Amino acid sequence: MIFLSASIPDPKRNEKYFNSADIIAIRDAVRALATIVIPKSNLVWGGHPAITPLIRFVMSTMDVNVQNHITLYQSEFFRDMFPSENEYFEKIIITPKNHDRDSSLYDMRLRMFNDNKFKAAIFIGGMEGVEIEHEMFKSVHPNANIFPVASTGAAAKFIYEEMNEKPDERLVDDFAYMALFRSLFESIIN
């Protein structure tokens, strides 16, 4: 089981993330990851509205029953903002709305991490939410592999730079994501 944390930074929210982000790389990395992981393992993510449509697109190109390999988590707090692509996913877990945005997200993330036994997490692009998910993931799954794709910039780059034990150096400058992810996940998902 693989956890994906990804988003495309919004320039209106925090320029720190947007200024270092490579939006094309983020999209390419998400598509490549979904292509590599979904047919052979389970991909779990919190339904960010910029990422879910990318995964839906990849699903539409596959000739396997991908529904058994995908779990999408969403918080009831954001129901009015769910992307229309949600209707294509059979396994959506909607967590209860809490009294505010942050606590609703926290509860959704905590359930997502506690419900699943992850072998690895991959972090692509993103903003503060990706950094929060990284910290939460580490505390719940301390023995899982962590792959921040620094070449996508934004939060993933910051996570990579702050790690004491750096994972594979190709995460910094290798944009051939299909080959990179095949290599990184070969022993994890087979």
Buried (B, 14 or more C-beta within 10 A) or exposed (E): BBBBBBBBBEEEEBEBBBEBBBBEBBBBBBBBBBBBBBBBBBBBBBBBBBBBBBBBBBBEEEEEEBEEBBBBBBBBBBEEEBBEBBEBBEEBBBBEBBEEEEEBBBBBBEBBBEEBEBBBBBBBBBBBBBBBBBEBBEEBBEEBBBBBBBBBBBBBBBBBEEEEEEBEEBBBEBBEBBEBBBBBBEEBBE
